[in-house]
Amino acid sequence: SELAPQQSQGPLSERELQVLRLLAAGKTNRAIADELFISEKTVARHISNILDKVGVSSRTAATAWAFHQHLV
């Protein structure tokens, strides 16, 4: 896997950033899936990737990271 962060927005893809912002807003996987027109399984995969990429183990920690990075 590629570990070099992208210059524009750190390690996350544009879609991962969309998912992270919705997650940080307190939305459930189902609500995120509905809003982005993707499956809940895809949302879960994006969240797993986000947690791995930013080095945290929970949705709460990912939300805190997003606030720290001024992404939300």
N, C-alpha and C positions, 0 to 999 in steps of 0.2 A: 504494500500500500504506500501511496505517496504521502510523505510526512511534511513536505515543505508547504508552509502556509501560502495561500494566495495573497498577493499584494493588496488587493482592493478591500477585502473584508475579513482578513484573518483566515482561520482554517475552515470556515463554514461556506458551503455553497449558498447560492441565492435562495433555493428552496429550503435549505436547513434554517436559514435566517428567518424565513416566513414562518416556519414551524415553531422556531424558538420564540418569536415575538408573540404568537398565539398562545403558546405554552405559558409564557411569562404573564400573559393576561388572565391566566387561570382557566383556560379552556381545556376540556377533556379531549382525549384522542378522537372520540366520535365527532365532537364539535369542530376540531381542527380538520378532520377528514372531510366533513360536509362543506366547510368554508373553502377548502382548497380543491375540492372535487377529486380527491384521491381516497384510497381505501384506508381503513383503520390500520391494517397491517403495514401499509407504506408509512403511515404516520409513526407507528411504533419503531420501524426501521430507521427513519430519520432521527427520532429521539435517541435511539441507541447510538447512532453515529455521532450525534451532537455530544452526548455524554462522553463518548470515547475521545472525540477530538479536543474537547476543552478540559478533559481530565477530571470530571466530576462523576458522582455516582447516583445523583437523584435529580428529579425535576426541580426541586427547590434550589439546589446548588446551581443548576443550569440557569435558573431565573436570576439568582444573585450574580452569576458570572455575566449574564447579558446586561444587567444594570451597571455593573462595574465597567463594562466595555462600551457603555453608552449606546447600546443597540436598541434599547427600549426606553 
